[in-house]
Amino acid sequence: MVEITELMDDTGASQGMALDWYVAHVRPRCEKKLVEHGKIYDFPTTLPTYSSTKKYRGKVVTFHKPLFPGYVFLQLNRKTRQVAVQSNYVANMLEVHDQEKFKEQLSDILFALEQKVEIRVEPKIGVGNRVLVKSGPLEGHDGWVEERFGMTTVLLRLDFIGQAAAVKVEANTLELI
């Protein structure tokens, strides 16, 4: 599942032109199907996933679940956008207006996933302080802090879809920005 959590480059080499980021709001349980569709029709997709392990009758099974259920991030040109929209998997195609900010925020979330830190989806971005992580696996990355039940949580925001990934971080590793 590693290939779908990598941030694709903007070169558009396979299409011969620059690609723009789009967010596909997909039909229920169609995230991975759209990623496969992208492989077939040669357009880059990004689907951040996390591992979930369950035990069934002494058997341990690991699932790769979408971090943001219902959303797949795509890099498209006009031709591949039409191919993606015409698939049976996309309910709505959202255009990203601030490409650089979106790419930076998505890159931060993908980096956190690579570091294997405990991560969960935080459906609503809370009001808090913006911080820089000073040490640990997320050193140098910034986010928004929210305190719950005595724990400090850094929210790696993806403003475009109004969601964030929550990562537990020790309070002494944070610095206000």
Secondary structure per residue as TSV (DSSP state, phi and psi in degrees):
chain	resnum	aa	ss	phi	psi
A	1	M	-	360.0	-3.1
A	2	V	G	-59.9	-38.6
A	3	E	G	-61.8	-24.8
A	4	I	G	-91.3	-4.7
A	5	T	S	-103.2	3.9
A	6	E	S	-84.2	145.1
A	7	L	-	-80.9	121.3
A	8	M	-	-77.4	155.1
A	9	D	-	-82.0	169.3
A	10	D	S	-96.8	13.0
A	11	T	-	-69.4	-33.9
A	12	G	-	67.3	31.4
A	13	A	T	-56.3	-42.5
A	14	S	T	-69.9	-28.5
A	15	Q	T	-98.0	-10.1
A	16	G	T	77.0	13.9
A	17	M	S	-152.6	165.1
A	18	A	-	-65.1	147.9
A	19	L	-	-111.8	145.2
A	20	D	E	-107.6	151.5
A	21	W	E	-79.1	139.3
A	22	Y	E	-134.3	156.3
A	23	V	E	-116.2	119.4
A	24	A	E	-92.9	118.8
A	25	H	E	-87.7	110.9
A	26	V	E	-96.2	163.0
A	27	R	S	-65.7	159.6
A	28	P	T	-53.1	131.6
A	29	R	T	59.2	33.9
A	30	C	-	-114.9	10.1
A	31	E	H	-58.1	-53.6
A	32	K	H	-69.1	-29.7
A	33	K	H	-66.2	-39.1
A	34	L	H	-67.3	-36.4
A	35	V	H	-61.6	-44.0
A	36	E	H	-63.8	-40.2
A	37	H	H	-59.7	-40.6
A	38	G	H	-62.7	-38.3
A	39	K	H	-64.7	-41.4
A	40	I	H	-65.9	-44.1
A	41	Y	H	-97.7	11.4
A	42	D	T	61.7	52.7
A	43	F	-	-132.3	138.7
A	44	P	-	-68.2	136.2
A	45	T	E	-127.2	151.1
A	46	T	E	-132.0	121.9
A	47	L	-	-129.7	95.8
A	48	P	-	-63.8	127.9
A	49	T	E	-127.9	156.9
A	50	Y	E	-128.0	158.2
A	51	S	E	-89.5	138.1
A	52	S	E	-130.1	122.2
A	53	T	E	-106.9	132.0
A	54	K	E	-127.7	151.3
A	55	K	E	-108.7	129.2
A	56	Y	E	-128.0	112.6
A	57	R	T	46.6	49.4
A	58	G	T	80.0	-2.1
A	59	K	E	-100.6	133.1
A	60	V	E	-101.4	124.9
A	61	V	E	-123.5	132.7
A	62	T	E	-108.4	128.5
A	63	F	E	-109.1	150.0
A	64	H	E	-108.8	107.0
A	65	K	E	-103.8	145.6
A	66	P	E	-63.0	133.1
A	67	L	S	-67.0	-37.4
A	68	F	S	-117.5	84.7
A	69	P	T	-56.2	135.3
A	70	G	T	94.5	-4.2
A	71	Y	E	-129.7	137.7
A	72	V	E	-130.8	138.2
A	73	F	E	-101.7	127.7
A	74	L	E	-124.5	148.8
A	75	Q	E	-113.6	116.6
A	76	L	E	-136.3	155.6
A	77	N	-	-109.4	-173.9
A	78	R	H	-60.3	-43.2
A	79	K	H	-66.4	-49.0
A	80	T	H	-72.7	-25.5
A	81	R	H	-62.7	-43.1
A	82	Q	H	-62.8	-41.3
A	83	V	H	-62.5	-43.0
A	84	A	H	-66.1	-44.8
A	85	V	H	-64.2	-36.2
A	86	Q	H	-76.8	-10.1
A	87	S	S	-66.5	159.7
A	88	N	T	-79.6	1.3
A	89	Y	T	-96.9	-23.9
A	90	V	E	-91.4	123.5
A	91	A	E	-87.0	-37.4
A	92	N	E	-156.2	135.2
A	93	M	E	-103.4	120.6
A	94	L	E	-102.4	132.1
A	95	E	E	-89.5	132.7
A	96	V	-	-90.2	120.2
A	97	H	S	-85.9	-36.8
A	98	D	-	-104.7	85.2
A	99	Q	H	-59.2	-43.8
A	100	E	H	-67.0	-44.7
A	101	K	H	-63.3	-43.2
A	102	F	H	-61.2	-46.9
A	103	K	H	-61.8	-41.0
A	104	E	H	-65.6	-45.3
A	105	Q	H	-66.7	-42.0
A	106	L	H	-64.8	-39.2
A	107	S	H	-61.9	-40.8
A	108	D	H	-61.4	-42.4
A	109	I	H	-66.6	-43.0
A	110	L	H	-64.7	-37.1
A	111	F	H	-62.5	-43.8
A	112	A	H	-61.6	-39.3
A	113	L	H	-63.5	-39.9
A	114	E	H	-63.4	-30.5
A	115	Q	T	-78.7	-4.3
A	116	K	T	60.5	30.9
A	117	V	-	-81.2	158.0
A	118	E	-	-65.8	127.5
A	119	I	E	-140.9	146.0
A	120	R	E	-146.6	160.9
A	121	V	E	-81.3	139.2
A	122	E	E	-117.4	100.6
A	123	P	S	-63.1	-25.7
A	124	K	S	-125.2	129.2
A	125	I	-	-74.9	120.7
A	126	G	-	-86.9	161.4
A	127	V	-	-80.5	131.0
A	128	G	-	-169.5	-166.8
A	129	N	-	-93.3	141.6
A	130	R	E	-82.3	133.4
A	131	V	E	-133.4	161.8
A	132	L	E	-114.4	132.5
A	133	V	E	-81.7	119.8
A	134	K	-	-84.6	-27.9
A	135	S	S	-152.0	169.5
A	136	G	S	96.1	-173.0
A	137	P	T	-64.9	-21.8
A	138	L	T	-102.6	18.1
A	139	E	T	-52.0	133.3
A	140	G	T	90.7	-8.7
A	141	H	-	-97.4	149.1
A	142	D	E	-111.4	160.7
A	143	G	E	-165.5	-169.8
A	144	W	E	-116.2	137.1
A	145	V	E	-97.2	142.3
A	146	E	E	-138.6	131.9
A	147	E	E	-103.1	130.9
A	148	R	E	-140.4	130.5
A	149	F	T	50.5	38.0
A	150	G	T	79.8	-2.3
A	151	M	E	-101.4	147.8
A	152	T	E	-98.9	130.1
A	153	T	E	-123.8	131.8
A	154	V	E	-98.4	130.7
A	155	L	E	-99.0	117.4
A	156	L	E	-89.6	104.9
A	157	R	E	-82.1	146.2
A	158	L	E	-126.6	82.4
A	159	D	G	-54.9	-34.5
A	160	F	G	-58.0	-38.2
A	161	I	G	-104.1	7.7
A	162	G	T	65.5	32.8
A	163	Q	E	-132.1	170.6
A	164	A	E	-150.5	154.4
A	165	A	E	-99.5	130.0
A	166	A	E	-98.7	130.2
A	167	V	E	-124.6	131.0
A	168	K	E	-77.7	129.7
A	169	V	-	-138.7	141.9
A	170	E	-	-65.7	134.1
A	171	A	G	-59.2	-33.5
A	172	N	G	-74.2	-4.0
A	173	T	G	-96.3	3.0
A	174	L	E	-105.5	148.6
A	175	E	E	-135.3	131.5
A	176	L	E	-64.6	141.7
A	177	I	-	-101.6	360.0
